Amino acid sequence: MELQQVRRNSFWKTALQQRWLYLMSVPFIIYVFIFNYLPLWGWTYAFQNYKPHLGFFEQEWVGFEHFIRLFSDEKFYQVLRNTLAMSFLGLIAGFTIPIIFALLLNEVRFSFFKRFVQTVSYLPHFVSWVVVASLVTTMMSIDGGVINELLMTLGIIDAPINFMGKGEWFWYILTAVDQWKEMGWNAIIYLAAMAGIDQELYEAARVDGAGRFRMMWHITLPGIRTTIVVLLIMAIGHLTTIGFEKQFLLGNNLTKEYSDVLDLYALNYGINMGRYSFGTAIGVFNSVVSITLLLVANGIMKRTTKESIM
């Protein structure tokens, strides 16, 4: 009892000492509650036959009917396959390429060249997907596209290839374009983590005769391990929520079988057709899978690397 009383007094003493910090956090807690938690009320639509002109208590409750319909639809499994395929390709490329790029850039000693390359690499991040899609479509066009002209000039192909019309290539084209656009931006956080590594470790390694590759492997990579693990866990949590903008802009009727993803499915077969409850059920499924993946990834990382975000 005395120990509990001491702990209680210690808690209130700490709370009193840090009262201004608690007060400053209140607006952010309110913000998160209003914009992140309050909208979860809308999940109730997934269990109703929602009609916009009726009040909440006048809606018809249908239980899991929309989820059963969702899991019975063959189209759902097709878009789930596309979503997971593009997510895993994006995760593999989007996770490894920025780390390799940051490691190589960190080894550049000519500061002007280093800043120039870094600036050029992250500028595409600010280009909208509308412009990027237009650029990629033009470059890969069969009618004077740069890619086809180059391949024919080198003698690799005899006739232009309709790259944007081959559905089975869509996942890889989208992943490559996404990496071109985001690689430099994603590398910034790794470069920032590398800047925080104690330089004396490198000096000591040089004295011991370590080369650049050995220092990179034994000092730089372990130094940014926490950053790598945190970003990997967060990326796994977003595997099923990859958005729809780039798929919508780069896709067409010829690639529809491979370009439709869950978010596009919710938009086209839910919201656009007035099936708000069905669209909400897709969103609920998306969120539940994301939370599950996040918790599983966090648990695995916590056991294997002792690093986690929770």
Protein Blocks (a to p, Z undefined) as FASTA:
>chain_A
ZZmmmmmmmmmmmmmmmmmmmmmmmmmmmmmmmmmmmmmmmmmmmmcccdfkbcfklpcc
ehjmmmmmmmmpmklmmmmmmmmmmmmmmmmmmmmmmmmmmmmmmmpmblmlmmmmmmmm
mmmmmpcfklmmmmmmmmmpcghpaklmmmmmnomambdcdfklmmklmmmmmmmmmmmm
mmmmmmmmmmmmmmmpcfklmmmmmmnopafklmmmmmmmmmmmmmmmmmmmmmmmmmmm
nojmlmmmmpcfklmmmmpcfklmmmmmmmmnopamlmmmmmmmmmmmmmmmmmmmmmmm
mmmnopafZZ
